[in-house]
Amino acid sequence: MSTKGKSGCPINLSLELLGDRWTLLIIRDLIFAGKKHFREFLQSDEGISSRTLAERLQTLQDEGILTRSDDPTHGLKTVYRLTEAGIDLLPVLATLGAWGSKHRKADDKLARNADDLAAGGEAALDQMKVALRAEHLANT
């Protein structure tokens, strides 16, 4: 997946990195589902292939959105964690979730979660970012 900018437009640059379905779903799983291991991402309902997952994880690592380290509890596992740049994507995903809840036929429970986060506004996003920093950045 190429991340070389064709233009200097910030929206274009963002979409070149994040504009495919799988990349945002991986970040969603890191933020909202607490997933950190390769196998956990594979078990998501959307059914990403292992090859696509490996490619997206590598791109996100190369672009500074997440880090990869050995799992201290299991010698054969790798742990993926968000960087500050990855945590800064929370409002983007929250806005997408709120839009999907309003305009698409979303799962009721997931729609409520998106609506609750949107209703909490900036304060809810800031509180969640603090929790994400503690979870993802404290161990780096």
C-alpha positions as CSV (number, residue, x, y, z in Angstrom):
1,M,0.0,0.0,0.0
2,S,1.6,3.2,-1.2
3,T,1.6,6.2,1.1
4,K,3.5,8.6,-1.1
5,G,1.4,11.8,-1.6
6,K,0.2,12.7,-5.0
7,S,-0.6,16.2,-3.8
8,G,0.0,18.2,-0.7
9,C,-3.7,18.3,0.2
10,P,-4.1,17.2,3.8
11,I,-7.3,15.3,3.0
12,N,-5.6,13.5,0.2
13,L,-2.6,12.7,2.3
14,S,-4.8,11.3,5.0
15,L,-6.9,9.3,2.6
16,E,-3.8,7.8,1.0
17,L,-2.8,6.3,4.4
18,L,-6.2,5.7,6.0
19,G,-8.7,5.6,3.1
20,D,-9.1,1.9,2.7
21,R,-11.6,-0.1,4.8
22,W,-9.1,-2.4,6.5
23,T,-6.8,0.3,7.9
24,L,-9.5,2.1,9.8
25,L,-11.0,-1.2,11.0
26,I,-7.6,-2.2,12.5
27,I,-7.4,1.2,14.3
28,R,-11.0,0.8,15.4
29,D,-10.1,-2.6,17.0
30,L,-7.1,-1.1,18.7
31,I,-9.1,1.8,20.1
32,F,-12.5,0.3,20.9
33,A,-12.0,-3.4,21.2
34,G,-8.6,-3.4,22.9
35,K,-7.1,-5.8,20.4
36,K,-3.3,-5.9,20.4
37,H,-2.4,-9.2,18.7
38,F,-2.4,-10.4,15.1
39,R,-4.8,-13.3,15.8
40,E,-7.2,-10.9,17.6
41,F,-7.5,-8.7,14.5
42,L,-8.1,-11.8,12.3
43,Q,-11.1,-12.7,14.4
44,S,-12.9,-9.4,13.7
45,D,-16.4,-9.9,12.1
46,E,-15.3,-8.3,8.8
47,G,-12.9,-11.1,7.9
48,I,-9.6,-9.5,6.9
49,S,-7.1,-11.9,5.3
50,S,-3.8,-12.5,7.1
51,R,-1.9,-11.1,4.1
52,T,-3.9,-7.9,4.1
53,L,-3.6,-7.6,7.8
54,A,0.1,-8.0,7.8
55,E,0.5,-5.4,5.0
56,R,-1.7,-2.9,6.8
57,L,0.0,-3.4,10.2
58,Q,3.4,-2.9,8.5
59,T,2.2,0.3,6.8
60,L,0.7,1.7,10.0
61,Q,4.0,0.9,11.8
62,D,6.1,2.5,9.0
63,E,3.9,5.6,9.1
64,G,4.1,6.0,12.9
65,I,0.5,5.2,13.7
66,L,1.3,2.2,15.8
67,T,4.3,0.4,17.2
68,R,5.2,-3.3,17.3
69,S,7.0,-5.0,20.2
70,D,7.5,-8.5,21.6
71,D,4.8,-9.6,24.0
72,P,6.5,-10.1,27.4
73,T,3.9,-12.6,28.4
74,H,4.3,-14.9,25.4
75,G,7.6,-15.3,23.4
76,L,5.9,-16.0,20.1
77,K,3.4,-13.1,20.1
78,T,3.8,-9.5,19.0
79,V,1.9,-6.6,20.6
80,Y,0.7,-3.7,18.6
81,R,0.1,-0.3,20.3
82,L,-1.1,3.0,19.1
83,T,1.3,6.0,19.0
84,E,0.1,9.5,19.8
85,A,-0.6,9.9,16.1
86,G,-2.8,6.8,16.2
87,I,-4.6,8.0,19.4
88,D,-5.3,11.3,17.6
89,L,-7.5,9.4,15.1
90,L,-10.1,8.8,17.9
91,P,-12.2,11.9,16.9
92,V,-12.2,10.7,13.2
93,L,-13.5,7.3,14.2
94,A,-16.0,8.7,16.6
95,T,-17.4,11.0,13.9
96,L,-17.6,8.1,11.4
97,G,-19.3,6.0,14.0
98,A,-21.9,8.8,14.8
99,W,-22.5,9.3,11.1
100,G,-23.0,5.5,10.5
101,S,-25.3,5.3,13.5
102,K,-27.4,8.1,12.1
103,H,-27.4,7.3,8.4
104,R,-26.9,3.5,8.1
105,K,-28.5,0.4,9.6
106,A,-26.0,-0.1,12.4
107,D,-26.2,-2.7,15.2
108,D,-28.3,-1.1,18.0
109,K,-25.7,-1.7,20.8
110,L,-22.8,-0.4,18.7
111,A,-24.9,2.6,17.5
112,R,-25.7,3.5,21.1
113,N,-21.9,3.4,21.9
114,A,-21.2,5.7,19.0
115,D,-24.0,8.0,20.0
116,D,-22.9,8.1,23.6
117,L,-19.4,9.0,22.6
118,A,-20.6,11.7,20.2
119,A,-23.0,13.1,22.9
120,G,-20.1,13.4,25.3
121,G,-18.4,15.8,23.0
122,E,-14.8,17.0,23.4
123,A,-14.7,16.1,27.1
124,A,-15.6,12.4,26.3
125,L,-13.0,12.3,23.6
126,D,-10.3,13.8,25.8
127,Q,-11.1,11.4,28.6
128,M,-10.9,8.4,26.2
129,K,-7.6,9.7,24.8
130,V,-6.2,9.8,28.4
131,A,-7.2,6.2,28.8
132,L,-5.7,5.2,25.5
133,R,-2.4,6.9,26.3
134,A,-2.2,5.0,29.6
135,E,-2.9,1.7,27.8
136,H,-0.8,2.2,24.7
137,L,2.0,4.7,25.5
138,A,2.9,3.7,29.1
139,N,4.5,0.5,27.9
140,T,6.7,2.0,25.2
